[in-house]
Amino acid sequence: MDLGIKGKTALVVGGDSGLGLATAKTLLEEEATVIITGVDQEKLEEAADSLKDYSHLYHYYADVTKSESLKKLHQQIQKDVGKIDILVHSAGISGTSGLFHEISESDWQETLDVDLMGAVRTIKEFLSDLRTGGWGRLILISSENAEEAYPDEIPYDCAKAGLLALVKGLSKTYAKEGLLVNAVSPAFIETPMTDAMMEERSKELKVSKEEAIQSFLDEKRPNIELKRRGQPEEVAAVIAFLCSDRASFINGSNYRIDAGSVSTI
């Protein structure tokens, strides 16, 4: 299927690993120009090297917790590439886990600062690009946690729920200008973030990583009927569709990619 984004320019914030990297690759396969960012320069270079077969790729350092860093990124993109047409915000952290009474205010602030305010800062910086030309796409990566809160991940739950509210508000504000805003909400995807979670669980339970994954599925995510972690490419396919001309009547929506993890419709 031709997604109609050949020649469009897409910025994938947090595109140096996991969902962001898979999304960047999918968009490159559709012949879009793609810019990826990250906060770890070495990991960013490795990601760019893994995509070296694609000619229309750029990569830059950017820290979503600092407005000045995003401003510098924007200026560099304007100089090297021009304006962007598509923004996929994939940067985020899992944050501190624990019950509510165990989590400090500083831990709350860190999670909200990266996962919610990071998106706010990025959008504020690049919104002028997306509002220009009568065609734009903005995709935020939320999570199953936004709708199926977990008691040991409440800061993350709140940050991701905030992204859904942000999507709905932006979608009502800018659709008349041709900017469509949507979210995707994955569940337990095989990424460096969930790898780290499962390695920690493996050590705590003194079992293999695969056993830790299986026990997590059985105990923590029983509604994932496929009984496996999702693949980044399975999420990237939906993101790419939402970035496309084919999604021209989709606005303010949240697409769950969770194999049934969220127990409501």
Summary of the structure (lengths in Angstrom):
residues: 265
radius of gyration: 17.9
end to end distance: 28.3
largest distance: 55.7
contacts: 918
relative contact order: 0.15
helix: 49%
strand: 15%
